[in-house]
């Protein structure tokens, strides 16, 4: 429930404050974090880390 409440609070923050420009930034950061965690233990790790 903790993760869902954080997403709910973030969604409410975006609606109330009209900060829609934050959504793409957060989505990209989450995707990049997921990519790093996913490739951490795979054979693709050396190729992914050369991109950064």
C-alpha distance matrix in Angstrom:
0.0 3.8 5.6 5.3 6.2 8.7 10.1 10.4 12.2 14.3 15.3 16.4 18.2 20.0 21.0 22.3 24.0 25.3 24.5 24.3 26.2 23.1 21.2 23.7 23.8 20.0 20.1 23.2 21.8 18.7 21.2 23.6 21.2 20.1 23.9 24.7 22.2 23.2 26.9 26.9 28.0 29.9 33.6 32.7 31.7 35.2 35.5 32.2 33.0 36.4 34.8 33.5
3.8 0.0 3.8 5.5 5.2 6.4 8.9 9.9 10.7 12.5 14.4 15.4 16.5 18.6 20.1 21.1 22.3 23.9 22.7 22.9 24.4 21.1 19.7 22.1 21.7 17.9 18.6 21.4 19.6 16.8 19.7 21.8 19.1 18.7 22.5 22.9 20.6 22.2 25.7 25.4 26.8 29.0 32.6 31.6 30.3 33.6 34.0 30.6 31.0 34.4 32.9 31.2
5.6 3.8 0.0 3.8 5.5 5.2 6.4 8.7 10.0 10.7 12.5 14.4 15.4 16.8 18.6 20.1 21.1 22.2 20.7 20.4 21.7 18.4 16.6 18.8 18.5 14.7 15.0 17.9 16.3 13.3 16.1 18.3 15.9 15.3 19.1 19.9 17.8 19.2 22.7 22.8 24.4 26.3 29.8 28.6 27.3 30.7 30.8 27.4 28.0 31.3 29.6 28.1
5.3 5.5 3.8 0.0 3.8 5.4 5.1 6.1 8.6 9.8 10.5 12.3 14.1 15.4 16.5 18.3 19.9 20.7 19.8 19.3 21.1 18.3 16.1 18.7 19.0 15.4 15.4 18.7 17.8 14.9 17.3 20.1 18.2 17.4 21.0 22.3 20.4 21.4 25.0 25.5 27.1 28.6 32.0 30.7 29.7 33.1 32.9 29.5 30.4 33.5 31.5 30.3
6.2 5.2 5.5 3.8 0.0 3.8 5.4 4.9 6.1 8.5 9.7 10.4 12.1 14.2 15.2 16.2 17.9 19.4 18.7 18.9 20.9 18.0 16.5 19.6 19.6 16.1 16.9 20.3 19.1 16.7 19.6 22.1 20.1 19.9 23.6 24.6 22.8 24.3 27.7 27.9 29.8 31.5 34.9 33.5 32.3 35.5 35.4 31.8 32.4 35.5 33.5 31.9
8.7 6.4 5.2 5.4 3.8 0.0 3.8 5.4 5.1 6.1 8.6 9.8 10.4 12.3 14.3 15.3 16.2 17.6 16.3 16.7 18.2 15.0 13.9 16.8 16.4 12.9 14.1 17.3 15.8 13.7 17.0 19.1 17.2 17.5 21.1 21.9 20.6 22.3 25.6 25.7 27.9 29.7 32.9 31.3 29.8 32.9 32.8 29.1 29.5 32.5 30.4 28.6
10.1 8.9 6.4 5.1 5.4 3.8 0.0 3.8 5.5 5.0 6.1 8.6 9.7 10.6 12.3 14.2 15.3 16.0 14.7 14.3 16.1 13.2 11.3 14.2 14.5 11.1 11.7 15.2 14.5 12.3 15.1 17.8 16.5 16.4 19.8 21.2 20.2 21.5 24.7 25.4 27.6 28.9 32.0 30.1 29.1 32.1 31.6 27.9 28.7 31.6 29.2 27.7
10.4 9.9 8.7 6.1 4.9 5.4 3.8 0.0 3.8 5.4 5.1 6.2 8.6 9.9 10.6 12.2 14.1 15.1 14.7 14.6 17.1 14.7 13.0 16.3 17.1 14.0 14.7 18.3 17.9 15.9 18.6 21.4 20.3 20.1 23.5 25.0 23.9 25.1 28.4 29.1 31.2 32.6 35.7 33.8 32.8 35.9 35.3 31.6 32.4 35.2 32.7 31.3
12.2 10.7 10.0 8.6 6.1 5.1 5.5 3.8 0.0 3.8 5.4 5.0 6.1 8.6 9.9 10.4 11.9 13.6 13.2 14.0 16.3 13.7 12.9 16.5 16.6 13.8 15.4 18.7 17.9 16.5 19.6 21.9 20.7 21.2 24.6 25.7 24.8 26.4 29.6 29.9 32.3 33.9 37.0 35.0 33.7 36.5 36.1 32.3 32.7 35.5 33.0 31.2
14.3 12.5 10.7 9.8 8.5 6.1 5.0 5.4 3.8 0.0 3.8 5.4 5.0 6.3 8.7 10.0 10.5 11.6 10.3 10.8 12.8 10.0 9.3 12.8 12.9 10.2 12.0 15.3 14.6 13.7 16.7 18.9 18.1 18.9 22.0 23.2 22.8 24.5 27.3 27.9 30.6 31.9 34.8 32.5 31.2 33.9 33.2 29.5 29.9 32.4 29.8 28.0
15.3 14.4 12.5 10.5 9.7 8.6 6.1 5.1 5.4 3.8 0.0 3.8 5.4 5.1 6.3 8.7 10.1 10.3 10.0 9.6 12.4 10.6 9.0 12.7 13.8 11.6 12.4 16.1 16.2 15.1 17.6 20.3 20.0 20.3 23.3 25.0 24.6 25.8 28.8 29.8 32.3 33.3 36.1 33.7 32.8 35.5 34.5 30.8 31.6 34.0 31.1 29.7
16.4 15.4 14.4 12.3 10.4 9.8 8.6 6.2 5.0 5.4 3.8 0.0 3.8 5.4 5.1 6.0 8.3 9.6 10.3 11.1 14.2 12.6 12.0 15.8 16.6 14.6 16.0 19.5 19.4 18.6 21.3 23.8 23.3 23.8 26.8 28.3 27.9 29.3 32.3 33.1 35.6 36.8 39.6 37.3 36.2 38.9 38.0 34.3 34.9 37.3 34.5 32.9
18.2 16.5 15.4 14.1 12.1 10.4 9.7 8.6 6.1 5.0 5.4 3.8 0.0 3.8 5.5 5.3 5.8 7.8 7.7 9.5 12.1 10.2 10.7 14.5 14.7 13.1 15.2 18.3 17.9 17.7 20.7 22.7 22.2 23.4 26.2 27.4 27.3 29.1 31.8 32.4 35.2 36.5 39.2 36.7 35.4 37.8 37.0 33.2 33.5 35.7 32.9 31.0
20.0 18.6 16.8 15.4 14.2 12.3 10.6 9.9 8.6 6.3 5.1 5.4 3.8 0.0 3.8 5.7 5.5 5.4 5.0 5.9 8.9 7.8 7.9 11.6 12.5 11.6 13.3 16.3 16.6 16.7 19.2 21.3 21.5 22.5 25.0 26.6 26.9 28.3 30.8 31.9 34.7 35.6 38.1 35.4 34.3 36.6 35.5 31.8 32.3 34.2 31.2 29.6
21.0 20.1 18.6 16.5 15.2 14.3 12.3 10.6 9.9 8.7 6.3 5.1 5.5 3.8 0.0 3.8 5.8 5.4 7.3 7.8 11.4 11.2 10.9 14.4 15.9 15.0 16.2 19.4 20.1 19.9 22.1 24.6 24.8 25.5 28.1 29.8 30.0 31.2 33.9 35.0 37.8 38.6 41.1 38.4 37.5 39.9 38.6 34.9 35.7 37.6 34.5 33.1
22.3 21.1 20.1 18.3 16.2 15.3 14.2 12.2 10.4 10.0 8.7 6.0 5.3 5.7 3.8 0.0 3.8 5.7 8.1 10.1 13.2 12.9 13.5 17.1 18.0 17.1 19.0 21.9 22.2 22.2 24.8 27.0 26.9 28.0 30.6 32.1 32.2 33.7 36.4 37.2 40.1 41.1 43.7 41.1 39.9 42.2 41.1 37.4 37.8 39.8 36.8 35.0
24.0 22.3 21.1 19.9 17.9 16.2 15.3 14.1 11.9 10.5 10.1 8.3 5.8 5.5 5.8 3.8 0.0 3.8 5.5 8.5 10.9 10.7 12.3 15.7 16.0 15.7 18.0 20.5 20.7 21.4 24.0 25.7 25.8 27.3 29.7 31.0 31.5 33.2 35.5 36.3 39.4 40.4 42.8 40.1 38.7 40.8 39.7 35.9 36.1 37.9 34.8 32.9
25.3 23.9 22.2 20.7 19.4 17.6 16.0 15.1 13.6 11.6 10.3 9.6 7.8 5.4 5.4 5.7 3.8 0.0 3.8 5.7 8.5 9.5 10.7 13.6 14.7 15.0 16.7 19.1 20.0 20.8 22.9 24.7 25.4 26.7 28.8 30.4 31.2 32.6 34.8 35.9 39.0 39.7 41.9 38.9 37.9 39.8 38.4 34.8 35.2 36.7 33.5 31.9
24.5 22.7 20.7 19.8 18.7 16.3 14.7 14.7 13.2 10.3 10.0 10.3 7.7 5.0 7.3 8.1 5.5 3.8 0.0 3.8 5.5 5.9 7.9 10.7 11.2 11.7 13.8 15.9 16.5 17.7 19.9 21.4 22.1 23.7 25.7 27.1 28.1 29.6 31.6 32.7 35.9 36.6 38.7 35.7 34.5 36.4 35.0 31.4 31.6 33.2 29.9 28.2
24.3 22.9 20.4 19.3 18.9 16.7 14.3 14.6 14.0 10.8 9.6 11.1 9.5 5.9 7.8 10.1 8.5 5.7 3.8 0.0 3.8 5.3 5.7 8.1 9.8 10.6 11.7 13.9 15.3 16.3 17.8 19.7 20.9 22.1 23.8 25.7 26.7 27.9 29.9 31.3 34.4 34.8 36.8 33.7 32.8 34.8 33.1 29.5 30.2 31.6 28.2 27.0
26.2 24.4 21.7 21.1 20.9 18.2 16.1 17.1 16.3 12.8 12.4 14.2 12.1 8.9 11.4 13.2 10.9 8.5 5.5 3.8 0.0 3.8 5.6 6.4 7.3 9.4 10.8 12.0 13.4 15.2 16.6 17.9 19.4 21.0 22.3 23.9 25.5 26.7 28.3 29.8 33.0 33.3 35.1 31.8 30.8 32.4 30.7 27.2 27.7 28.8 25.4 24.0
23.1 21.1 18.4 18.3 18.0 15.0 13.2 14.7 13.7 10.0 10.6 12.6 10.2 7.8 11.2 12.9 10.7 9.5 5.9 5.3 3.8 0.0 3.8 5.8 5.3 6.2 8.7 10.2 10.8 12.3 14.4 15.6 16.6 18.4 20.1 21.4 22.6 24.2 26.0 27.1 30.4 31.0 33.0 30.0 28.7 30.5 29.2 25.5 25.8 27.3 24.2 22.5
21.2 19.7 16.6 16.1 16.5 13.9 11.3 13.0 12.9 9.3 9.0 12.0 10.7 7.9 10.9 13.5 12.3 10.7 7.9 5.7 5.6 3.8 0.0 3.8 5.5 5.3 6.1 8.7 10.0 10.6 12.3 14.3 15.4 16.4 18.3 20.1 21.1 22.2 24.3 25.7 28.8 29.2 31.3 28.3 27.4 29.5 28.0 24.4 25.2 26.9 23.6 22.4
23.7 22.1 18.8 18.7 19.6 16.8 14.2 16.3 16.5 12.8 12.7 15.8 14.5 11.6 14.4 17.1 15.7 13.6 10.7 8.1 6.4 5.8 3.8 0.0 3.8 5.5 5.0 6.1 8.6 9.9 10.5 12.2 14.1 15.2 16.3 18.3 19.9 20.7 22.3 24.1 27.2 27.2 29.0 25.8 25.0 26.9 25.1 21.6 22.5 23.9 20.5 19.6
23.8 21.7 18.5 19.0 19.6 16.4 14.5 17.1 16.6 12.9 13.8 16.6 14.7 12.5 15.9 18.0 16.0 14.7 11.2 9.8 7.3 5.3 5.5 3.8 0.0 3.8 5.5 5.3 6.2 8.7 10.0 10.7 12.3 14.2 15.4 16.7 18.4 19.9 21.2 22.5 25.9 26.3 28.0 24.9 23.6 25.3 23.9 20.2 20.6 22.1 18.9 17.3
20.0 17.9 14.7 15.4 16.1 12.9 11.1 14.0 13.8 10.2 11.6 14.6 13.1 11.6 15.0 17.1 15.7 15.0 11.7 10.6 9.4 6.2 5.3 5.5 3.8 0.0 3.8 5.5 5.1 6.1 8.6 9.9 10.5 12.2 14.1 15.4 16.4 18.0 20.0 21.0 24.2 25.0 27.2 24.3 23.0 25.1 24.1 20.3 20.7 22.8 19.9 18.3
20.1 18.6 15.0 15.4 16.9 14.1 11.7 14.7 15.4 12.0 12.4 16.0 15.2 13.3 16.2 19.0 18.0 16.7 13.8 11.7 10.8 8.7 6.1 5.0 5.5 3.8 0.0 3.8 5.5 5.2 6.2 8.6 9.9 10.5 12.2 14.3 15.3 16.2 18.2 19.9 22.8 23.1 25.2 22.3 21.5 23.9 22.4 18.8 19.9 21.9 18.9 17.9
23.2 21.4 17.9 18.7 20.3 17.3 15.2 18.3 18.7 15.3 16.1 19.5 18.3 16.3 19.4 21.9 20.5 19.1 15.9 13.9 12.0 10.2 8.7 6.1 5.3 5.5 3.8 0.0 3.8 5.5 5.1 6.1 8.5 9.8 10.4 12.3 14.2 15.1 16.4 18.1 21.3 21.4 23.1 19.9 19.0 20.9 19.4 15.7 16.7 18.4 15.2 14.3
21.8 19.6 16.3 17.8 19.1 15.8 14.5 17.9 17.9 14.6 16.2 19.4 17.9 16.6 20.1 22.2 20.7 20.0 16.5 15.3 13.4 10.8 10.0 8.6 6.2 5.1 5.5 3.8 0.0 3.8 5.5 5.2 6.1 8.5 9.8 10.6 12.3 14.1 15.5 16.4 19.8 20.5 22.5 19.7 18.1 20.1 19.2 15.4 15.7 17.9 15.2 13.5
18.7 16.8 13.3 14.9 16.7 13.7 12.3 15.9 16.5 13.7 15.1 18.6 17.7 16.7 19.9 22.2 21.4 20.8 17.7 16.3 15.2 12.3 10.6 9.9 8.7 6.1 5.2 5.5 3.8 0.0 3.8 5.5 5.1 6.1 8.5 9.9 10.5 12.0 14.2 15.3 18.3 19.1 21.5 19.0 17.7 20.4 19.6 15.9 16.6 19.3 16.9 15.6
21.2 19.7 16.1 17.3 19.6 17.0 15.1 18.6 19.6 16.7 17.6 21.3 20.7 19.2 22.1 24.8 24.0 22.9 19.9 17.8 16.6 14.4 12.3 10.5 10.0 8.6 6.2 5.1 5.5 3.8 0.0 3.8 5.4 5.0 6.1 8.7 9.9 10.3 12.1 14.0 16.8 17.0 19.1 16.3 15.6 18.2 16.9 13.3 14.8 17.2 14.6 14.1
23.6 21.8 18.3 20.1 22.1 19.1 17.8 21.4 21.9 18.9 20.3 23.8 22.7 21.3 24.6 27.0 25.7 24.7 21.4 19.7 17.9 15.6 14.3 12.2 10.7 9.9 8.6 6.1 5.2 5.5 3.8 0.0 3.8 5.4 5.0 6.2 8.6 9.8 10.6 12.1 15.4 15.7 17.5 14.5 13.1 15.3 14.3 10.6 11.4 13.9 11.5 10.5
21.2 19.1 15.9 18.2 20.1 17.2 16.5 20.3 20.7 18.1 20.0 23.3 22.2 21.5 24.8 26.9 25.8 25.4 22.1 20.9 19.4 16.6 15.4 14.1 12.3 10.5 9.9 8.5 6.1 5.1 5.4 3.8 0.0 3.8 5.4 5.2 6.2 8.5 10.1 10.6 13.9 15.0 17.4 15.1 13.2 15.9 15.7 12.0 12.3 15.4 13.8 12.3
20.1 18.7 15.3 17.4 19.9 17.5 16.4 20.1 21.2 18.9 20.3 23.8 23.4 22.5 25.5 28.0 27.3 26.7 23.7 22.1 21.0 18.4 16.4 15.2 14.2 12.2 10.5 9.8 8.5 6.1 5.0 5.4 3.8 0.0 3.8 5.4 5.1 5.9 8.5 9.8 12.4 13.2 15.9 13.8 12.7 15.9 15.6 12.1 13.4 16.6 15.0 14.4
23.9 22.5 19.1 21.0 23.6 21.1 19.8 23.5 24.6 22.0 23.3 26.8 26.2 25.0 28.1 30.6 29.7 28.8 25.7 23.8 22.3 20.1 18.3 16.3 15.4 14.1 12.2 10.4 9.8 8.5 6.1 5.0 5.4 3.8 0.0 3.8 5.5 5.1 6.1 8.3 11.1 11.0 13.1 10.5 9.7 12.7 11.9 8.5 10.3 13.3 11.8 11.8
24.7 22.9 19.9 22.3 24.6 21.9 21.2 25.0 25.7 23.2 25.0 28.3 27.4 26.6 29.8 32.1 31.0 30.4 27.1 25.7 23.9 21.4 20.1 18.3 16.7 15.4 14.3 12.3 10.6 9.9 8.7 6.2 5.2 5.4 3.8 0.0 3.8 5.5 5.4 5.9 9.4 10.2 12.4 10.2 8.1 11.0 11.2 7.9 8.3 11.9 11.2 10.5
22.2 20.6 17.8 20.4 22.8 20.6 20.2 23.9 24.8 22.8 24.6 27.9 27.3 26.9 30.0 32.2 31.5 31.2 28.1 26.7 25.5 22.6 21.1 19.9 18.4 16.4 15.3 14.2 12.3 10.5 9.9 8.6 6.2 5.1 5.5 3.8 0.0 3.8 5.6 5.2 7.9 9.7 12.8 11.6 9.7 13.1 13.9 11.0 11.6 15.2 14.9 14.2
23.2 22.2 19.2 21.4 24.3 22.3 21.5 25.1 26.4 24.5 25.8 29.3 29.1 28.3 31.2 33.7 33.2 32.6 29.6 27.9 26.7 24.2 22.2 20.7 19.9 18.0 16.2 15.1 14.1 12.0 10.3 9.8 8.5 5.9 5.1 5.5 3.8 0.0 3.8 5.6 7.0 7.5 10.7 9.5 8.9 12.6 12.9 10.5 12.2 15.5 15.1 15.3
26.9 25.7 22.7 25.0 27.7 25.6 24.7 28.4 29.6 27.3 28.8 32.3 31.8 30.8 33.9 36.4 35.5 34.8 31.6 29.9 28.3 26.0 24.3 22.3 21.2 20.0 18.2 16.4 15.5 14.2 12.1 10.6 10.1 8.5 6.1 5.4 5.6 3.8 0.0 3.8 5.5 5.1 7.5 6.0 5.1 8.9 9.4 7.5 9.2 12.4 12.6 13.2
26.9 25.4 22.8 25.5 27.9 25.7 25.4 29.1 29.9 27.9 29.8 33.1 32.4 31.9 35.0 37.2 36.3 35.9 32.7 31.3 29.8 27.1 25.7 24.1 22.5 21.0 19.9 18.1 16.4 15.3 14.0 12.1 10.6 9.8 8.3 5.9 5.2 5.6 3.8 0.0 3.8 5.8 8.5 8.2 5.8 9.1 11.0 9.3 9.5 13.1 14.0 13.8
28.0 26.8 24.4 27.1 29.8 27.9 27.6 31.2 32.3 30.6 32.3 35.6 35.2 34.7 37.8 40.1 39.4 39.0 35.9 34.4 33.0 30.4 28.8 27.2 25.9 24.2 22.8 21.3 19.8 18.3 16.8 15.4 13.9 12.4 11.1 9.4 7.9 7.0 5.5 3.8 0.0 3.8 7.0 8.3 7.1 10.3 12.4 11.6 12.3 15.5 16.8 17.1
29.9 29.0 26.3 28.6 31.5 29.7 28.9 32.6 33.9 31.9 33.3 36.8 36.5 35.6 38.6 41.1 40.4 39.7 36.6 34.8 33.3 31.0 29.2 27.2 26.3 25.0 23.1 21.4 20.5 19.1 17.0 15.7 15.0 13.2 11.0 10.2 9.7 7.5 5.1 5.8 3.8 0.0 3.8 5.3 5.9 9.0 10.3 10.2 11.8 14.5 15.7 16.8
33.6 32.6 29.8 32.0 34.9 32.9 32.0 35.7 37.0 34.8 36.1 39.6 39.2 38.1 41.1 43.7 42.8 41.9 38.7 36.8 35.1 33.0 31.3 29.0 28.0 27.2 25.2 23.1 22.5 21.5 19.1 17.5 17.4 15.9 13.1 12.4 12.8 10.7 7.5 8.5 7.0 3.8 0.0 3.8 5.6 7.3 8.4 9.7 11.4 13.2 14.9 16.6
32.7 31.6 28.6 30.7 33.5 31.3 30.1 33.8 35.0 32.5 33.7 37.3 36.7 35.4 38.4 41.1 40.1 38.9 35.7 33.7 31.8 30.0 28.3 25.8 24.9 24.3 22.3 19.9 19.7 19.0 16.3 14.5 15.1 13.8 10.5 10.2 11.6 9.5 6.0 8.2 8.3 5.3 3.8 0.0 3.8 5.7 5.5 6.3 8.8 10.4 11.5 13.5
31.7 30.3 27.3 29.7 32.3 29.8 29.1 32.8 33.7 31.2 32.8 36.2 35.4 34.3 37.5 39.9 38.7 37.9 34.5 32.8 30.8 28.7 27.4 25.0 23.6 23.0 21.5 19.0 18.1 17.7 15.6 13.1 13.2 12.7 9.7 8.1 9.7 8.9 5.1 5.8 7.1 5.9 5.6 3.8 0.0 3.8 5.4 5.2 6.1 8.7 10.3 11.3
35.2 33.6 30.7 33.1 35.5 32.9 32.1 35.9 36.5 33.9 35.5 38.9 37.8 36.6 39.9 42.2 40.8 39.8 36.4 34.8 32.4 30.5 29.5 26.9 25.3 25.1 23.9 20.9 20.1 20.4 18.2 15.3 15.9 15.9 12.7 11.0 13.1 12.6 8.9 9.1 10.3 9.0 7.3 5.7 3.8 0.0 3.8 5.6 5.4 6.4 9.2 10.6
35.5 34.0 30.8 32.9 35.4 32.8 31.6 35.3 36.1 33.2 34.5 38.0 37.0 35.5 38.6 41.1 39.7 38.4 35.0 33.1 30.7 29.2 28.0 25.1 23.9 24.1 22.4 19.4 19.2 19.6 16.9 14.3 15.7 15.6 11.9 11.2 13.9 12.9 9.4 11.0 12.4 10.3 8.4 5.5 5.4 3.8 0.0 3.8 5.6 5.4 7.1 9.6
32.2 30.6 27.4 29.5 31.8 29.1 27.9 31.6 32.3 29.5 30.8 34.3 33.2 31.8 34.9 37.4 35.9 34.8 31.4 29.5 27.2 25.5 24.4 21.6 20.2 20.3 18.8 15.7 15.4 15.9 13.3 10.6 12.0 12.1 8.5 7.9 11.0 10.5 7.5 9.3 11.6 10.2 9.7 6.3 5.2 5.6 3.8 0.0 3.8 5.4 5.5 7.4
33.0 31.0 28.0 30.4 32.4 29.5 28.7 32.4 32.7 29.9 31.6 34.9 33.5 32.3 35.7 37.8 36.1 35.2 31.6 30.2 27.7 25.8 25.2 22.5 20.6 20.7 19.9 16.7 15.7 16.6 14.8 11.4 12.3 13.4 10.3 8.3 11.6 12.2 9.2 9.5 12.3 11.8 11.4 8.8 6.1 5.4 5.6 3.8 0.0 3.8 5.3 5.4
36.4 34.4 31.3 33.5 35.5 32.5 31.6 35.2 35.5 32.4 34.0 37.3 35.7 34.2 37.6 39.8 37.9 36.7 33.2 31.6 28.8 27.3 26.9 23.9 22.1 22.8 21.9 18.4 17.9 19.3 17.2 13.9 15.4 16.6 13.3 11.9 15.2 15.5 12.4 13.1 15.5 14.5 13.2 10.4 8.7 6.4 5.4 5.4 3.8 0.0 3.8 5.4
34.8 32.9 29.6 31.5 33.5 30.4 29.2 32.7 33.0 29.8 31.1 34.5 32.9 31.2 34.5 36.8 34.8 33.5 29.9 28.2 25.4 24.2 23.6 20.5 18.9 19.9 18.9 15.2 15.2 16.9 14.6 11.5 13.8 15.0 11.8 11.2 14.9 15.1 12.6 14.0 16.8 15.7 14.9 11.5 10.3 9.2 7.1 5.5 5.3 3.8 0.0 3.8
33.5 31.2 28.1 30.3 31.9 28.6 27.7 31.3 31.2 28.0 29.7 32.9 31.0 29.6 33.1 35.0 32.9 31.9 28.2 27.0 24.0 22.5 22.4 19.6 17.3 18.3 17.9 14.3 13.5 15.6 14.1 10.5 12.3 14.4 11.8 10.5 14.2 15.3 13.2 13.8 17.1 16.8 16.6 13.5 11.3 10.6 9.6 7.4 5.4 5.4 3.8 0.0
